[in-house]
Amino acid sequence: MNVIKPAKLTKGATIGIVSPSSFSEPFGLGQGVNYLRERGYKVVLGECTKNLTRSGFMAGEDEARARELMDMFANKDVDAIFASRGGYGAMRVLPHLDFGVIKDNPKIFMGYSDITTLHVTIHQRTGLVTFHGPSIEGYAGDNPEKDPPTGKPNIDRALDLLHRAEPWGKIENPPTGMLLRTLVPGSAKGTLFGGNLSMITHTLGTDDPIQTEGRILFFEDVYVSEYDIERLLTHMHLAHKFDGVAGIVIGQFSTFPKRDESQPTLEEVLRDRLGGMQDIPSFTGLCCGHGAMKLVMPEGVKASMDASSPTLSVDESPLAD
């Protein structure tokens, strides 16, 4: 499959905001949208997003959320599409998407968490490079009515990178980020691909299981215990999704549930499940995903990694001029 690169973001571009998963919190969404406008972008809200519609856990009926996303891809005036948030429900829109329209109208698509399902399926069906990065509602942080925004650096970082139609080079933790740790030393080259570990695992057994061979696989998660992580990684092993992987980069696992009983630490689980694969370089600690600091990971471009002195580099431009 040929890789399709969306056009880079330009000054004054029009950004469409969609909610393929859960419904947004109005104060956080409002602050994020207003900040994009302050930065000089035009912003268009999809119907589900604009009306804050709800259906169960989600931002509207499946068909409505799918239509919102498809309308943004089909709209020639929209240059990029950002998810308002993650949450739950993106898998449910897959049967209602027209991947031909997406392929014929390539544009920047960014989100994370539950949006992983869309990253995996869109790229594998169309070849479009997408972006695992911060949500717009996340600009305002956890308490948008009370506290100053905490997600501003993440949005600024994403916007600045999305203007660059060139290899991005090293993807590095911010100075206040956590320490990177080697699991299996060595170096690797491959196509960068991945996202939320739970959502990656949920693709297995569907029409669009994640393809991992020859790729630098990255993953992260939230609200999962060490027990859950062990089970998810074991599932990936049994599904042979680590067979042929070029390398593994592990992001942040945040908001662990508290348990009374004694259990292995996260580091012990990772070393048990991944450390034995001595032919697959791996390291942990990259600030991508659900932590306070959210790096942008382009999905589907050439990258390289050195797990011995942990580094990850994007060696190919993910964007077109």
VOPAGU-2260 file (C-alpha; in pm, 1 decimal, decimal comma):
REM VOPAGU-2260
SITE   aa  ch    i         X         Y         Z
SITE  MET   A    0       0,0       0,0       0,0
SITE  ASN   A    1     125,2     345,9     -88,6
SITE  VAL   A    2     166,2     589,8     198,0
SITE  ILE   A    3     -39,6     907,1     160,4
SITE  LYS   A    4      84,3    1218,5     338,7
SITE  PRO   A    5    -155,9    1499,4     423,6
SITE  ALA   A    6     -61,2    1857,4     349,1
SITE  LYS   A    7     113,8    2042,3     628,7
SITE  LEU   A    8     -79,3    2288,2     841,0
SITE  THR   A    9     -51,4    2646,7     724,9
SITE  LYS   A   10    -117,4    2982,2     885,4
SITE  GLY   A   11    -489,1    3056,7     892,6
SITE  ALA   A   12    -586,1    2698,3     807,0
SITE  THR   A   13    -932,5    2565,5     885,1
SITE  ILE   A   14    -945,4    2295,7    1153,8
SITE  GLY   A   15   -1250,6    2075,0    1192,8
SITE  ILE   A   16   -1331,7    1937,2    1539,0
SITE  VAL   A   17   -1506,9    1600,1    1564,0
SITE  SER   A   18   -1619,8    1366,3    1841,6
SITE  PRO   A   19   -1602,7    1006,8    1715,1
SITE  SER   A   20   -1601,2     871,0    2070,2
SITE  SER   A   21   -1731,8    1026,1    2391,8
SITE  PHE   A   22   -1906,9    1358,7    2437,2
SITE  SER   A   23   -1702,0    1660,7    2536,2
SITE  GLU   A   24   -1700,7    1873,6    2847,4
SITE  PRO   A   25   -1819,9    2220,4    2733,7
SITE  PHE   A   26   -1573,6    2433,6    2931,1
SITE  GLY   A   27   -1270,0    2234,4    2819,7
SITE  LEU   A   28   -1388,7    2219,7    2460,3
SITE  GLY   A   29   -1466,9    2590,3    2459,3
SITE  GLN   A   30   -1123,5    2684,1    2588,7
SITE  GLY   A   31    -949,1    2458,9    2337,8
SITE  VAL   A   32   -1146,7    2593,4    2043,0
SITE  ASN   A   33   -1091,0    2952,6    2151,4
SITE  TYR   A   34    -718,0    2891,5    2180,4
SITE  LEU   A   35    -700,4    2758,6    1824,9
SITE  ARG   A   36    -873,9    3074,8    1710,5
SITE  GLU   A   37    -629,1    3285,9    1911,6
SITE  ARG   A   38    -348,8    3110,4    1724,0
SITE  GLY   A   39    -504,6    3231,8    1400,0
SITE  TYR   A   40    -687,6    2921,7    1279,1
SITE  LYS   A   41   -1044,2    2903,2    1159,0
SITE  VAL   A   42   -1240,9    2638,1    1349,5
SITE  VAL   A   43   -1543,4    2442,0    1231,3
SITE  LEU   A   44   -1731,7    2218,4    1473,2
SITE  GLY   A   45   -1901,8    1900,9    1359,7
SITE  GLU   A   46   -2270,7    1863,3    1436,4
SITE  CYS   A   47   -2226,5    1621,1    1728,4
SITE  THR   A   48   -1949,5    1834,1    1873,1
SITE  LYS   A   49   -2127,8    2167,6    1827,5
SITE  ASN   A   50   -2449,3    2042,7    1985,4
SITE  LEU   A   51   -2280,6    1835,7    2260,0
SITE  THR   A   52   -2513,1    1550,4    2171,8
SITE  ARG   A   53   -2510,1    1234,0    2378,4
SITE  SER   A   54   -2609,0     873,3    2326,5
SITE  GLY   A   55   -2510,1     648,3    2612,3
SITE  PHE   A   56   -2135,9     681,4    2659,7
SITE  MET   A   57   -2093,3     855,8    2327,5
SITE  ALA   A   58   -2130,6    1187,9    2150,1
SITE  GLY   A   59   -2435,4    1081,9    1951,5
SITE  GLU   A   60   -2562,4     781,7    1758,4
SITE  ASP   A   61   -2304,4     578,5    1567,8
SITE  GLU   A   62   -2426,0     696,1    1226,8
SITE  ALA   A   63   -2422,7    1060,2    1339,0
SITE  ARG   A   64   -2066,4    1043,1    1470,0
SITE  ALA   A   65   -1952,4     868,5    1152,7
SITE  ARG   A   66   -2130,5    1127,5     937,9
SITE  GLU   A   67   -1963,1    1409,2    1131,6
SITE  LEU   A   68   -1619,6    1261,2    1057,8
SITE  MET   A   69   -1698,4    1190,5     692,8
SITE  ASP   A   70   -1835,9    1541,8     640,7
SITE  MET   A   71   -1504,6    1685,4     763,2
SITE  PHE   A   72   -1301,5    1468,6     527,4
SITE  ALA   A   73   -1530,0    1553,2     234,5
SITE  ASN   A   74   -1536,6    1927,8     308,9
SITE  LYS   A   75   -1281,6    2090,8      76,4
SITE  ASP   A   76   -1262,7    2394,9     304,2
SITE  VAL   A   77   -1136,7    2191,1     602,1
SITE  ASP   A   78    -758,6    2145,6     610,9
SITE  ALA   A   79    -716,0    1933,9     924,1
SITE  ILE   A   80    -933,9    1732,4    1161,0
SITE  PHE   A   81    -875,8    1715,7    1537,1
SITE  ALA   A   82   -1066,7    1495,5    1780,4
SITE  SER   A   83   -1233,5    1679,5    2065,1
SITE  ARG   A   84   -1144,0    1391,7    2299,1
SITE  GLY   A   85   -1120,4    1012,5    2322,9
SITE  GLY   A   86   -1327,8     808,1    2564,7
SITE  TYR   A   87   -1533,7     528,8    2412,5
SITE  GLY   A   88   -1712,3     442,5    2091,2
SITE  ALA   A   89   -1478,4     494,3    1793,3
SITE  MET   A   90   -1492,0     122,5    1704,7
SITE  ARG   A   91   -1867,3     153,7    1659,2
SITE  VAL   A   92   -1836,1     405,0    1374,2
SITE  LEU   A   93   -1607,9     185,1    1160,3
SITE  PRO   A   94   -1889,2      10,5     967,0
SITE  HIS   A   95   -2030,6     350,8     872,2
SITE  LEU   A   96   -1714,0     508,7     729,6
SITE  ASP   A   97   -1637,3     550,0     359,1
SITE  PHE   A   98   -1263,8     485,9     334,9
SITE  GLY   A   99   -1265,8     576,9     -33,1
SITE  VAL   A  100   -1368,8     930,9      57,1
SITE  ILE   A  101   -1095,9     947,5     322,9
SITE  LYS   A  102    -833,2     825,9      75,8
SITE  ASP   A  103    -943,6    1076,4    -187,2
SITE  ASN   A  104    -941,0    1365,9      61,3
SITE  PRO   A  105    -621,4    1322,2     265,9
SITE  LYS   A  106    -581,2    1567,2     550,2
SITE  ILE   A  107    -429,3    1582,3     896,6
SITE  PHE   A  108    -622,4    1372,9    1148,1
SITE  MET   A  109    -514,3    1391,6    1513,7
SITE  GLY   A  110    -635,1    1236,0    1839,1
SITE  TYR   A  111    -536,4     971,7    2090,7
SITE  SER   A  112    -674,9     715,1    2336,5
SITE  ASP   A  113    -994,1     562,4    2189,9
SITE  ILE   A  114    -906,9     733,9    1859,8
SITE  THR   A  115    -636,0     467,2    1819,9
SITE  THR   A  116    -898,7     249,4    1651,6
SITE  LEU   A  117    -937,5     508,8    1376,8
SITE  HIS   A  118    -562,3     556,9    1336,9
SITE  VAL   A  119    -509,7     184,7    1285,8
SITE  THR   A  120    -800,3     130,7    1048,2
SITE  ILE   A  121    -763,6     447,9     843,2
SITE  HIS   A  122    -393,0     394,0     784,8
SITE  GLN   A  123    -425,2      24,8     705,7
SITE  ARG   A  124    -714,7      76,4     464,6
SITE  THR   A  125    -598,9     395,2     293,3
SITE  GLY   A  126    -228,6     449,8     361,7
SITE  LEU   A  127    -298,9     792,7     512,4
SITE  VAL   A  128     -46,9     910,0     771,9
SITE  THR   A  129    -235,0    1015,9    1085,9
SITE  PHE   A  130    -120,3    1166,9    1415,6
SITE  HIS   A  131    -145,0    1023,3    1766,3
SITE  GLY   A  132    -155,3    1346,9    1962,1
SITE  PRO   A  133    -345,3    1562,1    2212,0
SITE  SER   A  134    -717,9    1626,3    2202,6
SITE  ILE   A  135    -857,0    1977,9    2185,4
SITE  GLU   A  136   -1060,2    1947,1    2505,5
SITE  GLY   A  137    -733,8    1849,3    2677,8
SITE  TYR   A  138    -604,2    2204,5    2636,5
SITE  ALA   A  139    -792,6    2305,3    2950,3
SITE  GLY   A  140    -668,8    2024,9    3176,9
SITE  ASP   A  141    -870,4    1833,9    3432,6
SITE  ASN   A  142   -1049,8    2128,2    3597,5
SITE  PRO   A  143   -1128,6    2375,6    3318,8
SITE  GLU   A  144   -1368,2    2586,0    3527,6
SITE  LYS   A  145   -1121,8    2636,4    3813,2
SITE  ASP   A  146    -761,3    2597,4    3705,7
SITE  PRO   A  147    -540,2    2755,3    3440,3
SITE  PRO   A  148    -501,7    2536,9    3131,1
SITE  THR   A  149    -239,2    2266,3    3169,8
SITE  GLY   A  150    -254,9    2123,4    2818,0
SITE  LYS   A  151    -140,5    2436,8    2633,9
SITE  PRO   A  152     220,8    2312,7    2581,3
SITE  ASN   A  153      86,4    1993,2    2424,1
SITE  ILE   A  154    -130,8    2183,9    2176,5
SITE  ASP   A  155     150,3    2428,0    2096,8
SITE  ARG   A  156     393,9    2141,9    2036,2
SITE  ALA   A  157     146,1    1964,2    1808,6
SITE  LEU   A  158      61,4    2273,2    1605,5
SITE  ASP   A  159     426,9    2362,0    1556,3
SITE  LEU   A  160     515,6    2011,0    1436,7
SITE  LEU   A  161     217,1    1990,5    1204,3
SITE  HIS   A  162     357,5    2291,7    1018,4
SITE  ARG   A  163     679,9    2102,8     937,0
SITE  ALA   A  164     691,9    1909,6     609,1
SITE  GLU   A  165    1032,3    1759,0     688,8
SITE  PRO   A  166    1165,2    1471,9     901,6
SITE  TRP   A  167    1088,3    1560,3    1261,4
SITE  GLY   A  168    1402,1    1403,1    1403,4
SITE  LYS   A  169    1414,3    1301,0    1767,7
SITE  ILE   A  170    1091,2    1263,3    1962,6
SITE  GLU   A  171    1209,0    1359,6    2310,0
SITE  ASN   A  172    1047,3    1389,1    2649,3
SITE  PRO   A  173    1011,1    1743,9    2779,6
SITE  PRO   A  174    1265,6    1841,0    3048,4
SITE  THR   A  175    1009,8    1758,7    3318,6
SITE  GLY   A  176     932,9    1419,7    3163,5
SITE  MET   A  177    1019,3    1084,7    3315,0
SITE  LEU   A  178    1340,2     887,9    3274,0
SITE  LEU   A  179    1366,3     661,6    2970,4
SITE  ARG   A  180    1465,4     303,2    3057,8
SITE  THR   A  181    1608,1      24,3    2842,2
SITE  LEU   A  182    1428,2    -309,9    2843,8
SITE  VAL   A  183    1616,4    -481,6    2560,8
SITE  PRO   A  184    1924,3    -304,2    2417,7
SITE  GLY   A  185    1979,4    -261,6    2047,6
SITE  SER   A  186    1868,8     -45,9    1756,6
SITE  ALA   A  187    1599,7     -80,4    1492,6
SITE  LYS   A  188    1442,2      86,7    1191,9
SITE  GLY   A  189    1082,3      50,6    1082,7
SITE  THR   A  190     749,1     220,6    1031,9
SITE  LEU   A  191     619,5     393,2    1345,6
SITE  PHE   A  192     274,1     268,1    1441,0
SITE  GLY   A  193      63,4     210,3    1751,1
SITE  GLY   A  194    -140,9     389,7    2015,6
SITE  ASN   A  195    -345,2     286,5    2316,0
SITE  LEU   A  196    -263,3     -72,5    2416,1
SITE  SER   A  197    -619,9    -167,5    2507,4
SITE  MET   A  198    -753,1     -39,6    2175,3
SITE  ILE   A  199    -472,3    -206,8    1979,5
SITE  THR   A  200    -556,2    -537,4    2143,8
SITE  HIS   A  201    -926,4    -489,4    2073,4
SITE  THR   A  202    -852,1    -481,5    1699,6
SITE  LEU   A  203    -746,1    -846,6    1713,0
SITE  GLY   A  204   -1008,9   -1078,4    1568,4
SITE  THR   A  205   -1176,1    -796,8    1373,2
SITE  ASP   A  206   -1156,6    -718,9    1001,7
SITE  ASP   A  207    -876,4    -472,6    1078,4
SITE  PRO   A  208    -628,2    -628,7    1322,9
SITE  ILE   A  209    -322,2    -412,0    1373,2
SITE  GLN   A  210     -37,0    -506,1    1142,3
SITE  THR   A  211     291,7    -499,5    1332,8
SITE  GLU   A  212     551,5    -675,9    1118,4
SITE  GLY   A  213     845,1    -451,5    1035,8
SITE  ARG   A  214     713,8    -172,7    1251,4
SITE  ILE   A  215     835,7      18,5    1552,8
SITE  LEU   A  216     534,7     -41,2    1772,3
SITE  PHE   A  217     451,4     215,8    2040,3
SITE  PHE   A  218     180,5     183,8    2302,4
SITE  GLU   A  219      49,3     338,4    2624,1
SITE  ASP   A  220    -262,0     312,3    2841,5
SITE  VAL   A  221    -465,0     452,7    3129,0
SITE  TYR   A  222    -689,3     313,2    3404,4
SITE  VAL   A  223    -527,8     -28,1    3371,0
SITE  SER   A  224    -364,8    -225,4    3649,7
SITE  GLU   A  225     -40,6    -417,7    3626,2
SITE  TYR   A  226    -260,6    -725,9    3598,4
SITE  ASP   A  227    -444,7    -576,0    3301,3
SITE  ILE   A  228    -119,9    -483,4    3126,4
SITE  GLU   A  229      14,8    -834,4    3172,4
SITE  ARG   A  230    -303,0    -979,4    3021,2
SITE  LEU   A  231    -300,5    -740,3    2724,1
SITE  LEU   A  232      63,4    -813,4    2646,3
SITE  THR   A  233       2,5   -1186,2    2678,0
SITE  HIS   A  234    -287,6   -1153,8    2433,8
SITE  MET   A  235     -56,1    -977,0    2188,1
SITE  HIS   A  236     198,3   -1258,3    2230,2
SITE  LEU   A  237     -60,7   -1531,0    2167,5
SITE  ALA   A  238    -187,7   -1344,4    1861,4
SITE  HIS   A  239     174,7   -1336,5    1731,8
SITE  LYS   A  240     168,6    -958,8    1709,5
SITE  PHE   A  241     523,9    -933,3    1842,6
SITE  ASP   A  242     652,1   -1169,1    1571,7
SITE  GLY   A  243     850,7    -963,0    1324,5
SITE  VAL   A  244     820,5    -635,4    1514,6
SITE  ALA   A  245    1127,7    -420,4    1450,4
SITE  GLY   A  246    1124,4    -251,0    1791,3
SITE  ILE   A  247     899,3    -148,0    2076,6
SITE  VAL   A  248     859,8     192,9    2242,5
SITE  ILE   A  249     648,1     203,2    2555,2
SITE  GLY   A  250     474,0     522,3    2654,8
SITE  GLN   A  251     323,1     628,1    2983,1
SITE  PHE   A  252      81,2     415,3    3182,4
SITE  SER   A  253    -110,8     656,4    3403,1
SITE  THR   A  254    -382,8     654,0    3669,8
SITE  PHE   A  255    -332,4     305,7    3805,1
SITE  PRO   A  256    -623,6     170,7    4011,1
SITE  LYS   A  257    -533,5     106,1    4373,0
SITE  ARG   A  258    -523,7    -255,8    4485,2
SITE  ASP   A  259    -488,9    -392,9    4833,6
SITE  GLU   A  260    -310,0    -715,0    4746,5
SITE  SER   A  261      58,2    -736,0    4662,0
SITE  GLN   A  262     136,3    -753,4    4291,2
SITE  PRO   A  263     427,8    -708,4    4049,2
SITE  THR   A  264     532,8    -357,3    3957,1
SITE  LEU   A  265     484,1    -218,2    3608,0
SITE  GLU   A  266     857,0    -251,9    3541,2
SITE  GLU   A  267     846,0    -617,7    3643,5
SITE  VAL   A  268     551,2    -685,9    3414,0
SITE  LEU   A  269     717,9    -516,4    3118,1
SITE  ARG   A  270    1044,9    -700,0    3170,0
SITE  ASP   A  271     862,9   -1031,6    3210,0
SITE  ARG   A  272     646,9    -992,6    2898,0
SITE  LEU   A  273     889,2    -801,7    2670,3
SITE  GLY   A  274    1237,0    -837,7    2817,5
SITE  GLY   A  275    1268,7   -1198,1    2702,0
SITE  MET   A  276    1243,8   -1099,4    2335,0
SITE  GLN   A  277    1615,4   -1038,7    2297,3
SITE  ASP   A  278    1591,9    -982,0    1922,9
SITE  ILE   A  279    1346,9    -692,0    1962,0
SITE  PRO   A  280    1496,3    -368,5    2102,7
SITE  SER   A  281    1264,2    -197,1    2346,6
SITE  PHE   A  282    1256,3      90,6    2592,3
SITE  THR   A  283     996,9     249,9    2816,1
SITE  GLY   A  284     910,1     594,7    2949,6
SITE  LEU   A  285     822,6     806,0    2645,7
SITE  CYS   A  286     564,0    1072,6    2734,0
SITE  CYS   A  287     305,7     986,6    2471,9
SITE  GLY   A  288     -53,4     912,5    2564,2
SITE  HIS   A  289    -251,2     988,9    2876,7
SITE  GLY   A  290       4,7    1162,0    3094,5
SITE  ALA   A  291      23,1    1537,3    3145,4
SITE  MET   A  292     278,1    1565,7    2864,1
SITE  LYS   A  293     154,1    1436,5    2528,1
SITE  LEU   A  294     404,9    1399,7    2247,5
SITE  VAL   A  295     287,1    1373,7    1886,6
SITE  MET   A  296     356,3    1041,2    1713,8
SITE  PRO   A  297     305,1    1026,9    1335,1
SITE  GLU   A  298     150,7     695,0    1233,4
SITE  GLY   A  299     290,4     524,0     925,9
SITE  VAL   A  300     628,5     689,7     855,6
SITE  LYS   A  301     984,9     563,3     871,8
SITE  ALA   A  302    1152,7     590,7    1209,8
SITE  SER   A  303    1455,6     461,0    1395,4
SITE  MET   A  304    1523,4     383,1    1759,1
SITE  ASP   A  305    1814,9     307,1    1986,7
SITE  ALA   A  306    1701,4     125,8    2298,4
SITE  SER   A  307    2051,6     111,9    2447,7
SITE  SER   A  308    2058,0     488,0    2502,5
SITE  PRO   A  309    1685,1     536,4    2456,7
SITE  THR   A  310    1599,2     754,3    2159,5
SITE  LEU   A  311    1330,5     758,9    1891,4
SITE  SER   A  312    1364,9     952,5    1567,2
SITE  VAL   A  313    1116,7    1026,2    1289,3
SITE  ASP   A  314    1331,7     992,0     977,8
SITE  GLU   A  315    1072,2    1071,4     712,3
SITE  SER   A  316     849,6    1372,7     673,4
SITE  PRO   A  317     495,1    1281,2     776,4
SITE  LEU   A  318     354,9    1579,1     586,2
SITE  ALA   A  319     353,8    1709,0     231,1
SITE  ASP   A  320     424,6    2067,1     127,8
